[in-house]
Amino acid sequence: MTFRKWLEQQKEREDLVGDFARDVADDPSFPNRSDKSGNAAHFEWMPDEVRERFDEVWREYQEERMNTFLGPELPSEKERDY
């Protein structure tokens, strides 16, 4: 799933990700890609705070993608039910 499509699914959230998703929804020039460099290039000329926000949201996108491919994290040693 591309970053843009993932963001479309996050628009109802009431947090940083939801705010970012709503901002991107209004930007017709935002890329429809799943690689970080292709998406990050869109923010190169923007203020540092916008690029930092992109990085935070991107990390969550990547974590969700990894969980989709690999499944959720295994429980820690303390959390395991022996």
N, C-alpha and C positions, 0 to 999 in steps of 0.2 A: 504494500500500500504506500502510495506517495505521501510525502509530508503534508502536502496541501489537503489531500483527502482525509488524512488522519486529523488535521486541524478542523476540517468541516464537522467532524464527529465530536469535537471538543467545545464547540461554540456555546453550549448551554452551561458550561462549568462556571462557577463563581470564584475563580482564582486567576493567577497569572497566565496559565495556559488558556483559559477561556477568553481572557482579555486579548491575548495575542491572536487567538483564532478569529475573534470578531474583527480585529484590525485587518488581518490578512484577507478575510472574506470580502472586504471592501476594496481590495487592491487587485484589479484585473491583470496587472503585470506580474503578479507573484508567480514564480515558476511551479510547474507540476512535476516535480522530480523527487526521487528518494535518496539522492546523495547529498551529503552535507555541503560540499563545495559549491554545487549548483544552486543551492538555496542560500548559502551564506553570501554569495556574490550579490544577491539582491540587496543586501544590507550594507555593503561596503562603504557607501557614501553617507550612511546614517550615523547619528551620534552613538558614542560608546554604549550608552545605556540601552539602546535598542539592540545593538549587537550582543550585549551581555544577556538581555532577555531572550533573544533568539537561541543563544547557547544553552540557557536553562531549559527552555521548552524542547530544544533538540535532544537534550539528554533524556528527557522523559519519553520522547518518541522512540529513541533508540532502545531504551529499557523495555518498553512495551513490545517492540519488534523482536528483541532477543527472547523475551518470555514467550512470544508466539511461536518462535522456532524451537526453543529449547525447553519450554515448560517453565513453571515457576521455580524459584530457587528451592533447593533442598533445605529442610529445617536444620538449624544449627544443632550441635551436640546437645545443648541444654533443652531444646524444643522437642527432641525426639522422644517418642513414647516407647520405652523398652518394656 
